[in-house]
Amino acid sequence: MALKLSAFNWLSLVTSASIYILIVLGGIVSSTGSGLACPDWPLCQGQVLPPLSTSVMIEFTHRFWTVVVTILVTATAIYAWRRYRWPNSVTAFSILTFGLLLCQVILGMVTVDTRTLPIAVTSHLAVATLVFASALTTAIVAIGSRGIRGR
């Protein structure tokens, strides 16, 4: 029997994968020392689209992908709220993911503003891991509960 996933399940899985990609991009920013290529936030060198050197492109890609992830996490939370209502573990984890992502965005700003102070970078990565874990839990719980069509 083939596993047929609902639209919500696909959305939650794509959201989880996108968060994982964002964490990888963050690792590339850190390992290449590109974190200070955009020394201000939310702009980069005072511009929406700065001159693109290699380090700016790396940092800017991380920031752009953050926007994509924010849209996906927000859509997942809204969809969960509308589909599963409250109280429900799928809704709870999707809202937790959204809240953690907001904290993560603030930590991203702090990381830039403190010029990549190690405690800020470490906190940024730690919360990123929580965001990913929460999003993945949302997907797993949704698939395990009512996510498979025909059940």
N, CA, C and O atoms as a GROMACS GRO file, in nm:
protein
  604
    1MET      N    1   0.083  -0.118   0.000
    1MET     CA    2   0.000   0.000   0.000
    1MET      C    3   0.088   0.125   0.000
    1MET      O    4   0.179   0.138   0.082
    2ALA      N    5   0.061   0.215  -0.093
    2ALA     CA    6   0.138   0.338  -0.103
    2ALA      C    7   0.091   0.438   0.003
    2ALA      O    8  -0.028   0.445   0.035
    3LEU      N    9   0.184   0.512   0.054
    3LEU     CA   10   0.154   0.612   0.155
    3LEU      C   11   0.111   0.740   0.083
    3LEU      O   12   0.190   0.800   0.010
    4LYS      N   13  -0.013   0.782   0.105
    4LYS     CA   14  -0.063   0.906   0.045
    4LYS      C   15  -0.074   1.010   0.155
    4LYS      O   16  -0.150   0.995   0.251
    5LEU      N   17   0.002   1.116   0.138
    5LEU     CA   18   0.006   1.220   0.240
    5LEU      C   19  -0.088   1.334   0.203
    5LEU      O   20  -0.108   1.364   0.086
    6SER      N   21  -0.145   1.395   0.304
    6SER     CA   22  -0.232   1.510   0.284
    6SER      C   23  -0.149   1.633   0.248
    6SER      O   24  -0.026   1.632   0.260
    7ALA      N   25  -0.216   1.737   0.203
    7ALA     CA   26  -0.148   1.862   0.170
    7ALA      C   27  -0.076   1.918   0.293
    7ALA      O   28   0.035   1.970   0.283
    8PHE      N   29  -0.141   1.908   0.410
    8PHE     CA   30  -0.077   1.957   0.532
    8PHE      C   31   0.051   1.880   0.562
    8PHE      O   32   0.152   1.938   0.601
    9ASN      N   33   0.046   1.747   0.543
    9ASN     CA   34   0.166   1.667   0.569
    9ASN      C   35   0.281   1.706   0.477
    9ASN      O   36   0.396   1.716   0.520
   10TRP      N   37   0.249   1.729   0.350
   10TRP     CA   38   0.354   1.773   0.257
   10TRP      C   39   0.408   1.909   0.298
   10TRP      O   40   0.530   1.931   0.297
   11LEU      N   41   0.319   2.000   0.335
   11LEU     CA   42   0.363   2.132   0.379
   11LEU      C   43   0.454   2.121   0.501
   11LEU      O   44   0.558   2.187   0.506
   12SER      N   45   0.416   2.040   0.597
   12SER     CA   46   0.497   2.028   0.719
   12SER      C   47   0.632   1.961   0.689
   12SER      O   48   0.733   1.995   0.752
   13LEU      N   49   0.635   1.867   0.596
   13LEU     CA   50   0.762   1.804   0.558
   13LEU      C   51   0.852   1.900   0.480
   13LEU      O   52   0.972   1.906   0.504
   14VAL      N   53   0.793   1.977   0.388
   14VAL     CA   54   0.870   2.076   0.313
   14VAL      C   55   0.923   2.184   0.408
   14VAL      O   56   1.036   2.230   0.393
   15THR      N   57   0.842   2.223   0.504
   15THR     CA   58   0.885   2.321   0.604
   15THR      C   59   1.004   2.268   0.682
   15THR      O   60   1.102   2.340   0.703
   16SER      N   61   0.996   2.143   0.726
   16SER     CA   62   1.108   2.083   0.801
   16SER      C   63   1.234   2.077   0.716
   16SER      O   64   1.342   2.111   0.764
   17ALA      N   65   1.221   2.035   0.592
   17ALA     CA   66   1.338   2.027   0.502
   17ALA      C   67   1.397   2.166   0.479
   17ALA      O   68   1.519   2.182   0.473
   18SER      N   69   1.311   2.266   0.466
   18SER     CA   70   1.359   2.403   0.443
   18SER      C   71   1.435   2.457   0.564
   18SER      O   72   1.534   2.529   0.550
   19ILE      N   73   1.389   2.421   0.683
   19ILE     CA   74   1.460   2.461   0.805
   19ILE      C   75   1.597   2.394   0.811
   19ILE      O   76   1.696   2.457   0.849
   20TYR      N   77   1.602   2.267   0.774
   20TYR     CA   78   1.730   2.196   0.771
   20TYR      C   79   1.827   2.266   0.674
   20TYR      O   80   1.944   2.287   0.707
   21ILE      N   81   1.777   2.302   0.556
   21ILE     CA   82   1.860   2.373   0.458
   21ILE      C   83   1.910   2.505   0.516
   21ILE      O   84   2.025   2.542   0.497
   22LEU      N   85   1.823   2.575   0.588
   22LEU     CA   86   1.862   2.702   0.651
   22LEU      C   87   1.974   2.682   0.752
   22LEU      O   88   2.066   2.763   0.761
   23ILE      N   89   1.966   2.574   0.829
   23ILE     CA   90   2.073   2.544   0.926
   23ILE      C   91   2.204   2.516   0.853
   23ILE      O   92   2.310   2.562   0.897
   24VAL      N   93   2.198   2.443   0.744
   24VAL     CA   94   2.319   2.416   0.664
   24VAL      C   95   2.376   2.547   0.609
   24VAL      O   96   2.497   2.569   0.615
   25LEU      N   97   2.288   2.633   0.557
   25LEU     CA   98   2.334   2.763   0.508
   25LEU      C   99   2.398   2.845   0.620
   25LEU      O  100   2.499   2.912   0.598
   26GLY      N  101   2.341   2.840   0.740
   26GLY     CA  102   2.400   2.908   0.854
   26GLY      C  103   2.538   2.854   0.887
   26GLY      O  104   2.629   2.930   0.922
   27GLY      N  105   2.554   2.723   0.874
   27GLY     CA  106   2.686   2.663   0.895
   27GLY      C  107   2.787   2.710   0.792
   27GLY      O  108   2.904   2.731   0.823
   28ILE      N  109   2.742   2.728   0.669
   28ILE     CA  110   2.830   2.779   0.564
   28ILE      C  111   2.869   2.923   0.593
   28ILE      O  112   2.984   2.962   0.575
   29VAL      N  113   2.772   3.004   0.639
   29VAL     CA  114   2.801   3.142   0.677
   29VAL      C  115   2.908   3.144   0.785
   29VAL      O  116   3.005   3.220   0.777
   30SER      N  117   2.890   3.062   0.886
   30SER     CA  118   2.984   3.059   0.999
   30SER      C  119   3.122   3.008   0.957
   30SER      O  120   3.224   3.068   0.991
   31SER      N  121   3.124   2.898   0.883
   31SER     CA  122   3.253   2.837   0.848
   31SER      C  123   3.333   2.919   0.748
   31SER      O  124   3.456   2.906   0.742
   32THR      N  125   3.267   3.003   0.669
   32THR     CA  126   3.339   3.087   0.573
   32THR      C  127   3.370   3.226   0.628
   32THR      O  128   3.436   3.306   0.562
   33GLY      N  129   3.322   3.254   0.751
   33GLY     CA  130   3.344   3.385   0.809
   33GLY      C  131   3.264   3.495   0.740
   33GLY      O  132   3.302   3.612   0.743
   34SER      N  133   3.154   3.457   0.677
   34SER     CA  134   3.073   3.553   0.602
   34SER      C  135   2.970   3.626   0.688
   34SER      O  136   2.896   3.710   0.637
   35GLY      N  137   2.965   3.597   0.815
   35GLY     CA  138   2.865   3.655   0.903
   35GLY      C  139   2.872   3.806   0.914
   35GLY      O  140   2.772   3.871   0.944
   36LEU      N  141   2.989   3.863   0.891
   36LEU     CA  142   3.004   4.008   0.901
   36LEU      C  143   3.005   4.076   0.765
   36LEU      O  144   3.033   4.195   0.755
   37ALA      N  145   2.975   4.000   0.660
   37ALA     CA  146   2.967   4.060   0.526
   37ALA      C  147   2.850   4.157   0.518
   37ALA      O  148   2.853   4.252   0.440
   38CYS      N  149   2.749   4.130   0.597
   38CYS     CA  150   2.634   4.221   0.611
   38CYS      C  151   2.634   4.267   0.756
   38CYS      O  152   2.572   4.203   0.841
   39PRO      N  153   2.702   4.377   0.786
   39PRO     CA  154   2.721   4.417   0.926
   39PRO      C  155   2.600   4.484   0.991
   39PRO      O  156   2.606   4.521   1.109
   40ASP      N  157   2.491   4.499   0.917
   40ASP     CA  158   2.371   4.558   0.974
   40ASP      C  159   2.253   4.464   0.949
   40ASP      O  160   2.261   4.370   0.869
   41TRP      N  161   2.144   4.492   1.020
   41TRP     CA  162   2.026   4.406   1.010
   41TRP      C  163   1.902   4.492   1.024
   41TRP      O  164   1.900   4.576   1.113
   42PRO      N  165   1.802   4.478   0.945
   42PRO     CA  166   1.776   4.373   0.846
   42PRO      C  167   1.836   4.401   0.710
   42PRO      O  168   1.835   4.313   0.623
   43LEU      N  169   1.890   4.521   0.689
   43LEU     CA  170   1.954   4.550   0.561
   43LEU      C  171   2.091   4.487   0.555
   43LEU      O  172   2.139   4.432   0.654
   44CYS      N  173   2.153   4.494   0.441
   44CYS     CA  174   2.290   4.444   0.424
   44CYS      C  175   2.372   4.558   0.364
   44CYS      O  176   2.349   4.599   0.251
   45GLN      N  177   2.466   4.606   0.441
   45GLN     CA  178   2.547   4.722   0.404
   45GLN      C  179   2.458   4.842   0.373
   45GLN      O  180   2.486   4.921   0.282
   46GLY      N  181   2.351   4.855   0.451
   46GLY     CA  182   2.260   4.967   0.436
   46GLY      C  183   2.167   4.959   0.316
   46GLY      O  184   2.097   5.056   0.285
   47GLN      N  185   2.165   4.844   0.248
   47GLN     CA  186   2.084   4.830   0.127
   47GLN      C  187   2.000   4.703   0.132
   47GLN      O  188   2.034   4.607   0.201
   48VAL      N  189   1.890   4.705   0.058
   48VAL     CA  190   1.808   4.584   0.046
   48VAL      C  191   1.884   4.481  -0.037
   48VAL      O  192   1.886   4.363  -0.002
   49LEU      N  193   1.945   4.524  -0.146
   49LEU     CA  194   2.026   4.436  -0.230
   49LEU      C  195   2.164   4.497  -0.246
   49LEU      O  196   2.184   4.585  -0.329
   50PRO      N  197   2.259   4.451  -0.166
   50PRO     CA  198   2.393   4.509  -0.166
   50PRO      C  199   2.474   4.459  -0.286
   50PRO      O  200   2.433   4.366  -0.356
   51PRO      N  201   2.591   4.523  -0.310
   51PRO     CA  202   2.682   4.470  -0.412
   51PRO      C  203   2.722   4.327  -0.372
   51PRO      O  204   2.758   4.303  -0.256
   52LEU      N  205   2.717   4.235  -0.466
   52LEU     CA  206   2.733   4.094  -0.431
   52LEU      C  207   2.876   4.045  -0.449
   52LEU      O  208   2.919   4.013  -0.559
   53SER      N  209   2.949   4.041  -0.339
   53SER     CA  210   3.077   3.971  -0.335
   53SER      C  211   3.045   3.828  -0.288
   53SER      O  212   2.930   3.798  -0.254
   54THR      N  213   3.142   3.742  -0.287
   54THR     CA  214   3.118   3.603  -0.245
   54THR      C  215   3.065   3.596  -0.102
   54THR      O  216   2.967   3.526  -0.077
   55SER      N  217   3.127   3.666  -0.009
   55SER     CA  218   3.083   3.659   0.130
   55SER      C  219   2.945   3.721   0.150
   55SER      O  220   2.866   3.672   0.230
   56VAL      N  221   2.916   3.828   0.077
   56VAL     CA  222   2.783   3.889   0.086
   56VAL      C  223   2.679   3.793   0.029
   56VAL      O  224   2.570   3.780   0.086
   57MET      N  225   2.710   3.727  -0.081
   57MET     CA  226   2.616   3.631  -0.141
   57MET      C  227   2.586   3.518  -0.044
   57MET      O  228   2.471   3.474  -0.034
   58ILE      N  229   2.687   3.471   0.028
   58ILE     CA  230   2.666   3.362   0.124
   58ILE      C  231   2.574   3.409   0.236
   58ILE      O  232   2.476   3.341   0.268
   59GLU      N  233   2.603   3.524   0.296
   59GLU     CA  234   2.520   3.577   0.405
   59GLU      C  235   2.381   3.614   0.355
   59GLU      O  236   2.281   3.588   0.422
   60PHE      N  237   2.375   3.676   0.236
   60PHE     CA  238   2.247   3.718   0.181
   60PHE      C  239   2.158   3.598   0.148
   60PHE      O  240   2.036   3.604   0.167
   61THR      N  241   2.218   3.489   0.100
   61THR     CA  242   2.142   3.367   0.072
   61THR      C  243   2.080   3.313   0.201
   61THR      O  244   1.965   3.270   0.201
   62HIS      N  245   2.157   3.316   0.309
   62HIS     CA  246   2.105   3.272   0.439
   62HIS      C  247   1.986   3.359   0.481
   62HIS      O  248   1.884   3.308   0.528
   63ARG      N  249   1.999   3.488   0.464
   63ARG     CA  250   1.890   3.579   0.501
   63ARG      C  251   1.767   3.559   0.411
   63ARG      O  252   1.654   3.559   0.459
   64PHE      N  253   1.791   3.543   0.281
   64PHE     CA  254   1.679   3.521   0.188
   64PHE      C  255   1.606   3.391   0.223
   64PHE      O  256   1.483   3.388   0.226
   65TRP      N  257   1.682   3.286   0.250
   65TRP     CA  258   1.619   3.157   0.283
   65TRP      C  259   1.542   3.166   0.414
   65TRP      O  260   1.444   3.095   0.433
   66THR      N  261   1.585   3.253   0.504
   66THR     CA  262   1.510   3.276   0.627
   66THR      C  263   1.370   3.328   0.597
   66THR      O  264   1.274   3.291   0.665
   67VAL      N  265   1.358   3.412   0.498
   67VAL     CA  266   1.226   3.464   0.458
   67VAL      C  267   1.140   3.348   0.406
   67VAL      O  268   1.022   3.339   0.440
   68VAL      N  269   1.198   3.262   0.324
   68VAL     CA  270   1.125   3.145   0.273
   68VAL      C  271   1.077   3.058   0.389
   68VAL      O  272   0.961   3.018   0.393
   69VAL      N  273   1.166   3.030   0.483
   69VAL     CA  274   1.131   2.948   0.600
   69VAL      C  275   1.023   3.015   0.682
   69VAL      O  276   0.930   2.948   0.729
   70THR      N  277   1.032   3.144   0.701
   70THR     CA  278   0.932   3.217   0.780
   70THR      C  279   0.794   3.204   0.715
   70THR      O  280   0.694   3.182   0.785
   71ILE      N  281   0.788   3.216   0.584
   71ILE     CA  282   0.660   3.199   0.513
   71ILE      C  283   0.606   3.058   0.532
   71ILE      O  284   0.488   3.040   0.559
   72LEU      N  285   0.692   2.958   0.518
   72LEU     CA  286   0.649   2.818   0.533
   72LEU      C  287   0.605   2.786   0.676
   72LEU      O  288   0.503   2.721   0.695
   73VAL      N  289   0.680   2.832   0.775
   73VAL     CA  290   0.644   2.808   0.916
   73VAL      C  291   0.512   2.876   0.949
   73VAL      O  292   0.426   2.819   1.017
   74THR      N  293   0.495   2.999   0.900
   74THR     CA  294   0.370   3.072   0.924
   74THR      C  295   0.253   2.999   0.857
   74THR      O  296   0.147   2.984   0.917
   75ALA      N  297   0.271   2.956   0.733
   75ALA     CA  298   0.166   2.884   0.662
   75ALA      C  299   0.131   2.754   0.733
   75ALA      O  300   0.014   2.717   0.742
   76THR      N  301   0.231   2.684   0.782
   76THR     CA  302   0.207   2.558   0.854
   76THR      C  303   0.126   2.584   0.981
   76THR      O  304   0.033   2.509   1.011
   77ALA      N  305   0.161   2.688   1.056
   77ALA     CA  306   0.088   2.719   1.179
   77ALA      C  307  -0.056   2.758   1.150
   77ALA      O  308  -0.148   2.714   1.220
   78ILE      N  309  -0.076   2.839   1.049
   78ILE     CA  310  -0.214   2.880   1.013
   78ILE      C  311  -0.294   2.759   0.966
   78ILE      O  312  -0.409   2.740   1.006
   79TYR      N  313  -0.234   2.678   0.880
   79TYR     CA  314  -0.302   2.559   0.828
   79TYR      C  315  -0.336   2.463   0.942
   79TYR      O  316  -0.446   2.408   0.947
   80ALA      N  317  -0.242   2.443   1.034
   80ALA     CA  318  -0.266   2.353   1.148
   80ALA      C  319  -0.380   2.406   1.233
   80ALA      O  320  -0.468   2.330   1.275
   81TRP      N  321  -0.380   2.536   1.258
   81TRP     CA  322  -0.486   2.597   1.339
   81TRP      C  323  -0.622   2.576   1.275
   81TRP      O  324  -0.720   2.545   1.343
   82ARG      N  325  -0.628   2.592   1.144
   82ARG     CA  326  -0.755   2.579   1.073
   82ARG      C  327  -0.798   2.433   1.059
   82ARG      O  328  -0.917   2.402   1.065
   83ARG      N  329  -0.702   2.343   1.041
   83ARG     CA  330  -0.736   2.202   1.018
   83ARG      C  331  -0.757   2.125   1.147
   83ARG      O  332  -0.855   2.050   1.160
   84TYR      N  333  -0.667   2.141   1.242
   84TYR     CA  334  -0.670   2.060   1.363
   84TYR      C  335  -0.734   2.129   1.482
   84TYR      O  336  -0.775   2.064   1.578
   85ARG      N  337  -0.742   2.260   1.477
   85ARG     CA  338  -0.798   2.342   1.585
   85ARG      C  339  -0.715   2.330   1.712
   85ARG      O  340  -0.599   2.287   1.708
   86TRP      N  341  -0.774   2.368   1.822
   86TRP     CA  342  -0.705   2.367   1.952
   86TRP      C  343  -0.795   2.306   2.055
   86TRP      O  344  -0.914   2.334   2.048
   87PRO      N  345  -0.754   2.229   2.148
   87PRO     CA  346  -0.617   2.181   2.167
   87PRO      C  347  -0.589   2.059   2.081
   87PRO      O  348  -0.674   1.970   2.068
   88ASN      N  349  -0.473   2.056   2.024
   88ASN     CA  350  -0.428   1.944   1.943
   88ASN      C  351  -0.276   1.950   1.938
   88ASN      O  352  -0.219   2.059   1.929
   89SER      N  353  -0.211   1.836   1.944
   89SER     CA  354  -0.065   1.835   1.948
   89SER      C  355  -0.004   1.888   1.818
   89SER      O  356   0.101   1.952   1.821
   90VAL      N  357  -0.068   1.862   1.704
   90VAL     CA  358  -0.016   1.915   1.577
   90VAL      C  359  -0.018   2.068   1.581
   90VAL      O  360   0.080   2.133   1.545
   91THR      N  361  -0.129   2.124   1.624
   91THR     CA  362  -0.140   2.269   1.635
   91THR      C  363  -0.040   2.323   1.737
   91THR      O  364   0.024   2.426   1.713
   92ALA      N  365  -0.027   2.257   1.849
   92ALA     CA  366   0.065   2.303   1.953
   92ALA      C  367   0.209   2.306   1.902
   92ALA      O  368   0.280   2.404   1.924
   93PHE      N  369   0.253   2.200   1.834
   93PHE     CA  370   0.391   2.198   1.783
   93PHE      C  371   0.412   2.299   1.670
   93PHE      O  372   0.519   2.358   1.660
   94SER      N  373   0.311   2.318   1.587
   94SER     CA  374   0.328   2.417   1.479
   94SER      C  375   0.336   2.559   1.535
   94SER      O  376   0.411   2.642   1.485
   95ILE      N  377   0.258   2.587   1.639
   95ILE     CA  378   0.265   2.719   1.702
   95ILE      C  379   0.396   2.735   1.779
   95ILE      O  380   0.455   2.843   1.780
   96LEU      N  381   0.442   2.628   1.844
   96LEU     CA  382   0.573   2.631   1.910
   96LEU      C  383   0.682   2.660   1.808
   96LEU      O  384   0.772   2.740   1.835
   97THR      N  385   0.676   2.597   1.692
   97THR     CA  386   0.774   2.621   1.586
   97THR      C  387   0.774   2.768   1.547
   97THR      O  388   0.880   2.829   1.532
   98PHE      N  389   0.656   2.825   1.530
   98PHE     CA  390   0.643   2.965   1.493
   98PHE      C  391   0.706   3.055   1.601
   98PHE      O  392   0.781   3.147   1.568
   99GLY      N  393   0.675   3.029   1.727
   99GLY     CA  394   0.731   3.108   1.837
   99GLY      C  395   0.883   3.096   1.845
   99GLY      O  396   0.952   3.196   1.865
  100LEU      N  397   0.932   2.974   1.829
  100LEU     CA  398   1.078   2.954   1.831
  100LEU      C  399   1.144   3.025   1.714
  100LEU      O  400   1.254   3.080   1.727
  101LEU      N  401   1.077   3.025   1.598
  101LEU     CA  402   1.133   3.094   1.482
  101LEU      C  403   1.143   3.244   1.508
  101LEU      O  404   1.241   3.308   1.469
  102LEU      N  405   1.041   3.301   1.573
  102LEU     CA  406   1.049   3.444   1.608
  102LEU      C  407   1.170   3.470   1.697
  102LEU      O  408   1.242   3.568   1.678
  103CYS      N  409   1.192   3.383   1.796
  103CYS     CA  410   1.310   3.396   1.883
  103CYS      C  411   1.438   3.384   1.800
  103CYS      O  412   1.536   3.455   1.823
  104GLN      N  413   1.436   3.294   1.704
  104GLN     CA  414   1.552   3.269   1.619
  104GLN      C  415   1.585   3.393   1.534
  104GLN      O  416   1.701   3.429   1.518
  105VAL      N  417   1.483   3.456   1.480
  105VAL     CA  418   1.505   3.577   1.401
  105VAL      C  419   1.567   3.686   1.488
  105VAL      O  420   1.659   3.756   1.445
  106ILE      N  421   1.518   3.701   1.609
  106ILE     CA  422   1.575   3.800   1.702
  106ILE      C  423   1.720   3.764   1.734
  106ILE      O  424   1.807   3.852   1.738
  107LEU      N  425   1.747   3.636   1.755
  107LEU     CA  426   1.886   3.595   1.781
  107LEU      C  427   1.975   3.618   1.660
  107LEU      O  428   2.093   3.648   1.675
  108GLY      N  429   1.919   3.605   1.539
  108GLY     CA  430   1.996   3.638   1.418
  108GLY      C  431   2.037   3.784   1.417
  108GLY      O  432   2.150   3.818   1.383
  109MET      N  433   1.943   3.871   1.456
  109MET     CA  434   1.971   4.013   1.465
  109MET      C  435   2.079   4.039   1.571
  109MET      O  436   2.172   4.116   1.549
  110VAL      N  437   2.065   3.974   1.686
  110VAL     CA  438   2.164   3.990   1.794
  110VAL      C  439   2.301   3.941   1.748
  110VAL      O  440   2.403   4.002   1.780
  111THR      N  441   2.303   3.831   1.676
  111THR     CA  442   2.430   3.777   1.626
  111THR      C  443   2.500   3.878   1.536
  111THR      O  444   2.622   3.896   1.547
  112VAL      N  445   2.425   3.943   1.449
  112VAL     CA  446   2.484   4.046   1.362
  112VAL      C  447   2.525   4.168   1.444
  112VAL      O  448   2.635   4.219   1.428
  113ASP      N  449   2.436   4.214   1.532
  113ASP     CA  450   2.463   4.335   1.610
  113ASP      C  451   2.580   4.319   1.706
  113ASP      O  452   2.647   4.418   1.737
  114THR      N  453   2.608   4.197   1.753
  114THR     CA  454   2.722   4.174   1.843
  114THR      C  455   2.847   4.133   1.766
  114THR      O  456   2.946   4.092   1.825
  115ARG      N  457   2.839   4.146   1.632
  115ARG     CA  458   2.953   4.113   1.546
  115ARG      C  459   2.998   3.969   1.566
  115ARG      O  460   3.117   3.940   1.582
  116THR      N  461   2.902   3.879   1.564
  116THR     CA  462   2.919   3.734   1.577
  116THR      C  463   2.990   3.692   1.706
  116THR      O  464   3.080   3.608   1.706
  117LEU      N  465   2.948   3.752   1.814
  117LEU     CA  466   2.996   3.712   1.946
  117LEU      C  467   2.968   3.563   1.964
  117LEU      O  468   2.856   3.520   1.934
  118PRO      N  469   3.064   3.483   2.010
  118PRO     CA  470   3.045   3.338   2.019
  118PRO      C  471   2.919   3.293   2.092
  118PRO      O  472   2.854   3.197   2.048
  119ILE      N  473   2.882   3.358   2.202
  119ILE     CA  474   2.761   3.316   2.274
  119ILE      C  475   2.636   3.341   2.189
  119ILE      O  476   2.541   3.264   2.195
  120ALA      N  477   2.637   3.448   2.110
  120ALA     CA  478   2.523   3.477   2.022
  120ALA      C  479   2.515   3.372   1.910
  120ALA      O  480   2.407   3.323   1.878
  121VAL      N  481   2.628   3.339   1.852
  121VAL     CA  482   2.632   3.239   1.744
  121VAL      C  483   2.586   3.104   1.798
  121VAL      O  484   2.508   3.034   1.733
  122THR      N  485   2.635   3.067   1.915
  122THR     CA  486   2.598   2.938   1.976
  122THR      C  487   2.449   2.934   2.009
  122THR      O  488   2.382   2.833   1.985
  123SER      N  489   2.398   3.042   2.064
  123SER     CA  490   2.254   3.050   2.095
  123SER      C  491   2.171   3.042   1.968
  123SER      O  492   2.066   2.977   1.965
  124HIS      N  493   2.217   3.108   1.864
  124HIS     CA  494   2.148   3.108   1.735
  124HIS      C  495   2.138   2.964   1.681
  124HIS      O  496   2.033   2.923   1.633
  125LEU      N  497   2.247   2.889   1.689
  125LEU     CA  498   2.246   2.750   1.644
  125LEU      C  499   2.160   2.662   1.733
  125LEU      O  500   2.088   2.575   1.684
  126ALA      N  501   2.166   2.684   1.863
  126ALA     CA  502   2.086   2.602   1.956
  126ALA      C  503   1.937   2.620   1.931
  126ALA      O  504   1.862   2.522   1.926
  127VAL      N  505   1.893   2.744   1.914
  127VAL     CA  506   1.751   2.767   1.889
  127VAL      C  507   1.713   2.716   1.749
  127VAL      O  508   1.602   2.667   1.730
  128ALA      N  509   1.804   2.725   1.653
  128ALA     CA  510   1.777   2.670   1.520
  128ALA      C  511   1.748   2.520   1.529
  128ALA      O  512   1.660   2.468   1.461
  129THR      N  513   1.823   2.451   1.613
  129THR     CA  514   1.801   2.308   1.633
  129THR      C  515   1.664   2.282   1.693
  129THR      O  516   1.597   2.186   1.655
  130LEU      N  517   1.622   2.366   1.786
  130LEU     CA  518   1.488   2.353   1.846
  130LEU      C  519   1.378   2.380   1.743
  130LEU      O  520   1.276   2.311   1.742
  131VAL      N  521   1.399   2.480   1.657
  131VAL     CA  522   1.302   2.510   1.553
  131VAL      C  523   1.286   2.389   1.461
  131VAL      O  524   1.174   2.349   1.428
  132PHE      N  525   1.398   2.331   1.421
  132PHE     CA  526   1.394   2.213   1.333
  132PHE      C  527   1.326   2.096   1.403
  132PHE      O  528   1.241   2.029   1.343
  133ALA      N  529   1.361   2.071   1.528
  133ALA     CA  530   1.301   1.959   1.602
  133ALA      C  531   1.150   1.977   1.617
  133ALA      O  532   1.074   1.882   1.603
  134SER      N  533   1.107   2.098   1.645
  134SER     CA  534   0.965   2.125   1.661
  134SER      C  535   0.890   2.109   1.529
  134SER      O  536   0.781   2.052   1.526
  135ALA      N  537   0.947   2.159   1.421
  135ALA     CA  538   0.883   2.145   1.289
  135ALA      C  539   0.875   1.999   1.248
  135ALA      O  540   0.773   1.954   1.196
  136LEU      N  541   0.983   1.925   1.271
  136LEU     CA  542   0.982   1.783   1.236
  136LEU      C  543   0.882   1.706   1.322
  136LEU      O  544   0.815   1.615   1.273
  137THR      N  545   0.871   1.743   1.448
  137THR     CA  546   0.771   1.680   1.536
  137THR      C  547   0.630   1.709   1.486
  137THR      O  548   0.543   1.622   1.490
  138THR      N  549   0.607   1.832   1.439
  138THR     CA  550   0.477   1.866   1.381
  138THR      C  551   0.443   1.770   1.268
  138THR      O  552   0.334   1.714   1.263
  139ALA      N  553   0.538   1.750   1.177
  139ALA     CA  554   0.515   1.662   1.062
  139ALA      C  555   0.492   1.518   1.106
  139ALA      O  556   0.400   1.452   1.056
  140ILE      N  557   0.573   1.469   1.197
  140ILE     CA  558   0.562   1.330   1.241
  140ILE      C  559   0.429   1.305   1.312
  140ILE      O  560   0.363   1.205   1.287
  141VAL      N  561   0.391   1.396   1.400
  141VAL     CA  562   0.264   1.380   1.473
  141VAL      C  563   0.146   1.389   1.376
  141VAL      O  564   0.051   1.312   1.388
  142ALA      N  565   0.152   1.481   1.280
  142ALA     CA  566   0.043   1.494   1.183
  142ALA      C  567   0.030   1.368   1.098
  142ALA      O  568  -0.081   1.320   1.075
  143ILE      N  569   0.140   1.316   1.051
  143ILE     CA  570   0.135   1.194   0.969
  143ILE      C  571   0.086   1.077   1.052
  143ILE      O  572   0.010   0.994   1.003
  144GLY      N  573   0.129   1.070   1.176
  144GLY     CA  574   0.089   0.960   1.263
  144GLY      C  575  -0.055   0.966   1.311
  144GLY      O  576  -0.113   0.864   1.345
  145SER      N  577  -0.113   1.086   1.313
  145SER     CA  578  -0.248   1.098   1.368
  145SER      C  579  -0.356   1.084   1.261
  145SER      O  580  -0.430   0.986   1.260
  146ARG      N  581  -0.364   1.181   1.174
  146ARG     CA  582  -0.472   1.178   1.074
  146ARG      C  583  -0.420   1.211   0.935
  146ARG      O  584  -0.499   1.239   0.845
  147GLY      N  585  -0.292   1.206   0.918
  147GLY     CA  586  -0.236   1.256   0.793
  147GLY      C  587  -0.244   1.165   0.675
  147GLY      O  588  -0.226   1.211   0.562
  148ILE      N  589  -0.271   1.038   0.695
  148ILE     CA  590  -0.274   0.945   0.583
  148ILE      C  591  -0.416   0.934   0.533
  148ILE      O  592  -0.508   0.902   0.609
  149ARG      N  593  -0.435   0.963   0.404
  149ARG     CA  594  -0.569   0.956   0.347
  149ARG      C  595  -0.621   0.812   0.351
  149ARG      O  596  -0.545   0.716   0.337
  150GLY      N  597  -0.747   0.801   0.370
  150GLY     CA  598  -0.809   0.669   0.369
  150GLY      C  599  -0.814   0.602   0.503
  150GLY      O  600  -0.866   0.491   0.515
  151ARG      N  601  -0.763   0.666   0.603
  151ARG     CA  602  -0.767   0.610   0.738
  151ARG      C  603  -0.889   0.653   0.811
  151ARG      O  604  -0.909   0.616   0.926
   0.00000   0.00000   0.00000
